[in-house]
């Protein structure tokens, strides 16, 4: 019995020693890695953390102007227009008119093209001096022009395109005279309705929004040559401007 108890006690002591040794080994921290190994592992960890993914919510940058090439053969534009005229040879008051500007271009080379433009301006005109208390009479001007344009300084964001257009202008000055006879003097010092010389000299300021769509601003000096008896020249130079959009067709030069 004593021998059994002695053996049992030795076995218990041995098992306890083994368990204690295993516990101490588990609690001992691992040896510090060398600086070289740390530095070699850091880039890979950084790359793993910063590598982009294609999962939902990731941001992909796209340049909407990447396809702007200035190699289209045709383009068209439409804009809201504003212009100023004098509806009679001796009227002190002018007319600020509003309307629409439709233009189309055919490009012959990289820089030179042909442009056609149709413009309509409507509004009311001052009437001073007159003896019939007339005021705010309706007038209109329609212009049909053609000429050349030149692609000037440009990049994918903006382009400057000067042009010189000539043609005709039709002036409607008599529709609202309320029974009065038009003439250079008298109660209604207005021009007769007529077709006259017309022109537009200025150009386009194009702000590209994509490969095909453009926001267009067109300031011009508007030329008209209405006929009438007056001590003043009948040729008029007035400021006009239109703001709108342009579309470039896919066909290339």
Helices and strands as residue ranges (DSSP letters): H 2-27, H 35-50, E 74-85, E 95-107, E 112-125, E 137-154, E 158-172, E 194-208, E 213-225, E 235-248
